Amino acid sequence: MLFLIIILSIYFTTISILVYGFSKVKTFDDLNLTPKTAFTIVVPFRNEAENLPLLLDSISRLNYPMDLIEMILVNDASTDKFQIPNSKFQISVINNIRISNSPKKDAITTAIKMVKTNWIITTDADCIVHKNWLLTLDNYIQNHATSMIAGAVTYNNNNSFLHHFQQLDLASLQGATIGSFGIGKGFMCNGANLAYKKSLFLELNGFEGNDTIASGDDVFLLQKALTKFPDKVHYLKSENTIVTTKALNDWKSLFYQRVRWASKTSSYQSNFGKILGLVVFSGNSSLLLISYYLLFGIEDFYSLLFLIITKFLIDYILIYKTNQFLNSKIHYFLASSLLYPIFSVSVALYSITGKYEWKGRRF
């Protein structure tokens, strides 16, 4: 029992610090400055003929001068056919040049050679962007000395338990991301909404040093930038820059996606990121142990129940604050909280040695 109390006390304290950090990151919604930043939007894609028209349509509706937007679509050996529509902005489609174990890192590296603007933004083919996405980024750039800007991502959900489970999981990740920036320990971001200068990418030698890992085009680049230029890496907390992506429609795909995300944790440069991962794993493992104790009546029932409620409470606070920012409502919290420890621990353990499938490939 003492061991469980210690572990969950550490967990509670850690998440409380992230909640504090979340509140420390101020929102930015200024749109008063005349746009002047030219952006190149880089989108690696594989078999996204259904999704790309929706992304392109959302970009065509941006409240931003179209002559300041270029787009590079990097085709990663798609087997479906995609026709580029007539567009208000310049679109180039190029083929991915594979040189490493990471198709997405290769796609971005391939595109970088063609980028003419100073600022690059990466997003995914299954995303939709807010109409003031670039305008807010431009105003932030004009007001701050920055070379890399991380932004928020949320899901476009239906009303299924699976989709809401994903939203709660993503909200916890987004909350941890924002909270870590708020306490000066940023370590995570999402490549579906990440902007950086081309000069920064080149100065960091791109993905050199982690190109053997299939995922992590976003996180590893961020951590390299934070190591070398900590004051130049910012988080932009703005409802105008939230990118919406599609939730997955089956548990197998979700499991493999989370395994892909978890597989890079051991290679983090950020010690804080590694420690946080260990704390979260330990906290969820403790809940499984508590469930075992409750089932067989090994420990005091009320003490165990108090530990469960304490963990659920601090998780709820972080998720609630994050979902408020993401304009998303909390559904199935209790059911998701009961399932999540099993899901999370299984993902973490499987990611150590297990293989996973993604975009029709096995890694």
C-alpha positions as CSV (number, residue, x, y, z in Angstrom):
1,M,0.0,0.0,0.0
2,L,2.8,2.4,0.9
3,F,4.4,1.8,-2.6
4,L,1.1,2.7,-4.3
5,I,0.7,5.9,-2.2
6,I,4.2,7.0,-3.2
7,I,3.7,6.3,-6.9
8,L,0.3,8.0,-7.1
9,S,1.5,11.0,-5.0
10,I,4.3,11.5,-7.5
11,Y,1.8,11.2,-10.3
12,F,-0.6,13.7,-8.7
13,T,2.2,16.2,-8.1
14,T,3.5,15.9,-11.6
15,I,0.1,16.3,-13.3
16,S,-0.6,19.2,-10.9
17,I,2.6,20.9,-12.1
18,L,1.4,20.4,-15.8
19,V,-2.0,22.0,-14.9
20,Y,-0.1,25.0,-13.5
21,G,2.1,25.1,-16.5
22,F,-1.0,25.0,-18.8
23,S,-2.4,28.1,-17.1
24,K,1.0,29.9,-17.4
25,V,0.9,29.8,-21.2
26,K,-1.1,32.8,-22.3
27,T,-3.4,32.8,-25.2
28,F,-2.6,34.8,-28.3
29,D,-5.3,35.9,-30.7
30,D,-3.9,39.2,-32.2
31,L,-4.9,39.7,-35.8
32,N,-4.2,43.4,-36.2
33,L,-0.9,43.4,-38.2
34,T,-0.8,43.4,-41.9
35,P,0.3,39.9,-43.1
36,K,3.8,39.7,-44.5
37,T,5.2,36.2,-43.7
38,A,5.4,33.8,-46.7
39,F,4.7,30.2,-45.7
40,T,5.3,26.9,-47.4
41,I,2.9,24.2,-46.2
42,V,4.5,20.8,-46.5
43,V,2.1,17.8,-46.5
44,P,3.5,14.2,-46.8
45,F,0.8,11.9,-48.0
46,R,0.1,8.2,-48.8
47,N,-3.3,7.1,-50.2
48,E,-5.1,10.3,-49.1
49,A,-7.2,10.9,-52.2
50,E,-10.3,11.1,-50.0
51,N,-8.8,13.6,-47.5
52,L,-6.6,15.9,-49.5
53,P,-9.5,17.8,-51.2
54,L,-10.9,18.7,-47.8
55,L,-7.5,20.0,-46.6
56,L,-7.0,22.0,-49.8
57,D,-10.4,23.5,-49.5
58,S,-9.8,24.7,-46.0
59,I,-6.5,26.3,-47.0
60,S,-8.2,28.0,-50.0
61,R,-10.6,29.6,-47.4
62,L,-7.8,31.0,-45.3
63,N,-8.0,34.7,-44.3
64,Y,-4.6,35.3,-45.7
65,P,-3.0,36.6,-49.0
66,M,-2.8,33.7,-51.4
67,D,0.4,35.0,-52.9
68,L,2.1,34.4,-49.6
69,I,1.2,30.7,-49.6
70,E,2.9,27.9,-51.3
71,M,2.2,24.2,-50.8
72,I,4.3,21.1,-51.4
73,L,2.5,17.7,-51.4
74,V,4.9,14.9,-51.1
75,N,3.6,11.6,-52.5
76,D,4.9,8.6,-50.5
77,A,4.2,5.8,-53.0
78,S,0.4,6.2,-53.1
79,T,-1.6,3.6,-55.0
80,D,-4.7,5.7,-55.3
81,K,-5.0,8.6,-57.7
82,F,-5.4,12.3,-56.7
83,Q,-6.2,15.1,-59.1
84,I,-5.0,18.6,-58.1
85,P,-7.9,21.1,-58.4
86,N,-7.5,24.6,-59.6
87,S,-6.2,26.6,-56.7
88,K,-5.8,30.2,-55.6
89,F,-2.3,29.4,-54.3
90,Q,0.7,27.5,-55.7
91,I,0.7,23.7,-55.3
92,S,3.5,21.4,-56.2
93,V,3.3,17.6,-56.0
94,I,6.6,15.7,-55.7
95,N,7.5,12.1,-55.1
96,N,9.2,11.1,-51.8
97,I,12.8,10.1,-52.0
98,R,13.4,7.4,-49.4
99,I,16.8,7.4,-47.7
100,S,16.0,6.2,-44.2
101,N,13.6,4.1,-42.1
102,S,11.2,7.0,-41.7
103,P,9.0,7.8,-44.7
104,K,7.6,11.0,-43.2
105,K,11.1,12.4,-42.3
106,D,12.2,11.5,-45.8
107,A,9.2,13.4,-47.3
108,I,9.9,16.5,-45.3
109,T,13.6,16.4,-46.2
110,T,12.7,15.9,-49.8
111,A,10.4,18.9,-49.7
112,I,12.9,21.2,-47.9
113,K,15.1,21.3,-51.0
114,M,12.2,22.9,-52.9
115,V,11.1,25.4,-50.2
116,K,11.8,29.0,-51.2
117,T,10.2,30.7,-48.2
118,N,11.8,31.2,-44.8
119,W,8.9,29.7,-42.9
120,I,7.7,26.1,-43.3
121,I,4.5,24.5,-41.8
122,T,3.9,20.8,-41.7
123,T,0.4,19.3,-41.4
124,D,-1.3,16.1,-42.4
125,A,-3.5,15.2,-45.3
126,D,-6.4,14.3,-43.1
127,C,-6.5,17.7,-41.4
128,I,-8.6,20.9,-41.7
129,V,-7.2,24.2,-40.7
130,H,-8.9,27.3,-39.1
131,K,-9.5,30.3,-41.4
132,N,-7.2,32.4,-39.3
133,W,-4.5,29.8,-38.9
134,L,-1.8,31.6,-40.9
135,L,-2.9,35.1,-40.0
136,T,-2.4,34.3,-36.3
137,L,0.9,32.6,-36.9
138,D,2.1,35.7,-38.9
139,N,1.0,38.1,-36.2
140,Y,2.8,36.0,-33.6
141,I,6.0,35.9,-35.7
142,Q,5.9,39.6,-36.1
143,N,5.5,40.1,-32.3
144,H,8.0,37.5,-31.1
145,A,11.6,36.4,-31.8
146,T,11.0,32.8,-32.7
147,S,12.2,30.1,-35.1
148,M,9.8,27.3,-34.2
149,I,6.2,27.4,-33.2
150,A,4.1,24.4,-32.0
151,G,0.4,24.4,-32.1
152,A,-2.7,22.4,-31.0
153,V,-4.4,19.5,-32.7
154,T,-7.9,18.1,-32.0
155,Y,-10.2,15.5,-33.4
156,N,-13.3,15.8,-35.6
157,N,-15.4,13.3,-33.6
158,N,-18.6,11.4,-34.2
159,N,-20.5,10.4,-31.1
160,S,-19.0,6.9,-30.7
161,F,-17.1,5.8,-27.6
162,L,-14.0,5.0,-29.7
163,H,-13.8,8.6,-31.0
164,H,-14.4,10.2,-27.6
165,F,-11.8,7.9,-26.1
166,Q,-9.3,9.1,-28.6
167,Q,-10.3,12.7,-27.9
168,L,-9.7,12.3,-24.2
169,D,-6.4,10.6,-24.8
170,L,-5.3,13.4,-27.2
171,A,-6.5,16.0,-24.8
172,S,-4.2,14.6,-22.1
173,L,-1.3,14.7,-24.6
174,Q,-2.1,18.3,-25.6
175,G,-2.5,19.3,-22.0
176,A,0.9,17.8,-21.2
177,T,2.4,19.5,-24.2
178,I,1.1,23.0,-23.3
179,G,1.8,22.4,-19.6
180,S,5.4,21.4,-20.2
181,F,6.0,24.6,-22.2
182,G,4.4,26.6,-19.4
183,I,7.1,25.4,-16.9
184,G,9.9,25.7,-19.4
185,K,10.2,22.0,-20.0
186,G,8.8,21.7,-23.5
187,F,9.5,18.3,-25.1
188,M,6.6,17.4,-27.3
189,C,4.6,18.7,-30.2
190,N,2.5,17.5,-33.1
191,G,3.7,17.5,-36.7
192,A,0.1,18.2,-37.9
193,N,0.6,21.7,-36.7
194,L,4.3,22.7,-36.5
195,A,6.0,25.7,-38.0
196,Y,9.7,26.5,-38.2
197,K,12.2,28.4,-40.2
198,K,14.0,26.6,-43.1
199,S,17.3,28.0,-41.8
200,L,16.6,26.4,-38.4
201,F,16.0,23.0,-40.0
202,L,19.3,23.3,-42.0
203,E,21.2,24.5,-38.9
204,L,20.0,21.5,-37.0
205,N,21.0,19.1,-39.8
206,G,17.3,18.1,-40.1
207,F,16.6,14.7,-38.8
208,E,20.2,13.5,-38.6
209,G,20.7,11.3,-35.6
210,N,17.2,9.9,-35.4
211,D,16.3,8.9,-38.9
212,T,16.5,5.2,-38.0
213,I,13.3,5.7,-36.0
214,A,10.2,5.5,-38.1
215,S,8.2,8.2,-36.2
216,G,9.1,11.4,-34.5
217,D,9.6,13.9,-37.3
218,D,8.0,16.5,-35.0
219,V,9.3,15.6,-31.5
220,F,12.9,14.9,-32.3
221,L,13.3,18.1,-34.4
222,L,11.6,20.1,-31.5
223,Q,13.9,18.6,-28.9
224,K,17.0,19.3,-31.1
225,A,15.8,22.9,-31.5
226,L,15.2,23.3,-27.7
227,T,18.7,22.0,-26.9
228,K,20.4,24.4,-29.2
229,F,18.0,27.4,-29.3
230,P,15.7,27.1,-26.2
231,D,14.5,30.7,-26.4
232,K,13.5,30.4,-30.1
233,V,11.0,27.6,-29.6
234,H,7.5,28.7,-28.6
235,Y,4.1,27.2,-28.1
236,L,1.2,29.2,-29.7
237,K,-1.9,28.8,-27.6
238,S,-4.7,30.1,-29.8
239,E,-8.1,28.8,-30.8
240,N,-7.4,30.3,-34.2
241,T,-4.5,27.9,-34.9
242,I,-6.1,24.6,-33.7
243,V,-5.8,22.1,-36.5
244,T,-8.6,19.5,-36.7
245,T,-7.8,15.9,-37.8
246,K,-9.8,12.7,-38.3
247,A,-10.2,10.2,-35.5
248,L,-9.4,6.5,-36.3
249,N,-12.4,4.2,-36.8
250,D,-11.1,0.9,-35.3
251,W,-9.2,-0.1,-32.2
252,K,-6.5,-1.9,-34.0
253,S,-5.5,1.2,-35.9
254,L,-5.6,3.3,-32.8
255,F,-3.4,0.8,-30.9
256,Y,-0.8,0.8,-33.6
257,Q,-0.9,4.6,-33.9
258,R,-0.2,4.9,-30.2
259,V,2.5,2.2,-30.3
260,R,4.1,4.3,-33.1
261,W,4.0,7.4,-30.9
262,A,5.3,5.5,-27.8
263,S,8.1,3.8,-29.6
264,K,10.2,7.0,-29.8
265,T,10.0,7.8,-26.0
266,S,13.2,6.0,-25.1
267,S,15.1,8.0,-27.7
268,Y,14.0,11.4,-26.4
269,Q,16.8,13.9,-25.7
270,S,14.5,15.5,-23.1
271,N,15.1,14.0,-19.6
272,F,11.8,15.6,-18.5
273,G,10.0,13.8,-21.3
274,K,11.4,10.4,-20.3
275,I,10.6,11.0,-16.6
276,L,7.1,12.1,-17.4
277,G,6.6,9.0,-19.5
278,L,7.8,6.8,-16.6
279,V,5.5,8.6,-14.2
280,V,2.5,8.2,-16.4
281,F,3.3,4.5,-17.0
282,S,3.8,4.0,-13.3
283,G,0.5,5.8,-12.4
284,N,-1.5,3.7,-14.9
285,S,0.2,0.5,-13.8
286,S,-0.7,1.3,-10.2
287,L,-4.3,1.5,-11.1
288,L,-4.1,-2.0,-12.6
289,L,-2.6,-3.2,-9.3
290,I,-5.2,-1.4,-7.3
291,S,-7.9,-3.2,-9.4
292,Y,-6.3,-6.5,-8.6
293,Y,-6.2,-5.7,-4.9
294,L,-9.9,-4.6,-5.0
295,L,-10.9,-7.8,-6.8
296,F,-9.3,-10.1,-4.2
297,G,-9.8,-7.9,-1.2
298,I,-6.1,-7.7,-0.4
299,E,-6.0,-4.1,0.9
300,D,-8.3,-1.7,2.6
301,F,-11.2,-0.9,0.2
302,Y,-11.6,2.8,1.1
303,S,-7.9,3.6,0.9
304,L,-7.7,2.1,-2.5
305,L,-10.9,3.9,-3.6
306,F,-9.4,7.2,-2.4
307,L,-6.3,6.6,-4.5
308,I,-8.4,5.9,-7.6
309,I,-10.5,9.0,-7.1
310,T,-7.4,11.1,-6.5
311,K,-5.9,10.0,-9.9
312,F,-9.2,10.5,-11.7
313,L,-9.6,13.9,-10.3
314,I,-6.2,15.3,-11.4
315,D,-6.6,13.7,-14.8
316,Y,-10.0,15.3,-15.1
317,I,-8.7,18.8,-14.3
318,L,-6.0,18.6,-16.9
319,I,-8.4,17.2,-19.6
320,Y,-11.1,19.6,-18.7
321,K,-8.8,22.7,-19.1
322,T,-7.5,21.3,-22.3
323,N,-10.9,20.5,-23.8
324,Q,-12.1,24.0,-22.9
325,F,-9.2,25.4,-25.0
326,L,-9.9,22.9,-27.8
327,N,-13.7,23.7,-27.7
328,S,-14.4,20.0,-27.1
329,K,-16.8,18.5,-24.6
330,I,-15.9,15.6,-22.3
331,H,-17.9,12.4,-22.9
332,Y,-17.4,8.9,-21.4
333,F,-14.8,10.1,-19.0
334,L,-15.4,7.4,-16.3
335,A,-15.6,4.6,-18.8
336,S,-12.5,5.9,-20.6
337,S,-10.6,6.3,-17.3
338,L,-11.3,2.7,-16.4
339,L,-10.2,1.4,-19.8
340,Y,-7.2,3.7,-20.3
341,P,-4.8,2.1,-17.8
342,I,-5.1,-1.2,-19.6
343,F,-4.8,0.4,-23.0
344,S,-1.9,2.7,-22.0
345,V,0.2,0.0,-20.3
346,S,-0.4,-2.4,-23.2
347,V,0.8,0.2,-25.7
348,A,3.9,1.0,-23.6
349,L,4.9,-2.6,-23.2
350,Y,4.2,-3.6,-26.8
351,S,6.2,-0.6,-28.1
352,I,9.4,-1.9,-26.5
353,T,9.7,-4.9,-28.8
354,G,6.5,-5.1,-30.9
355,K,6.1,-4.4,-34.6
356,Y,3.3,-2.1,-35.8
357,E,1.5,-1.4,-39.1
358,W,1.0,2.1,-40.5
359,K,-0.2,3.2,-43.9
360,G,0.0,-0.3,-45.2
361,R,3.6,-0.8,-44.0
362,R,5.1,-2.8,-41.2
363,F,7.7,-1.3,-38.9
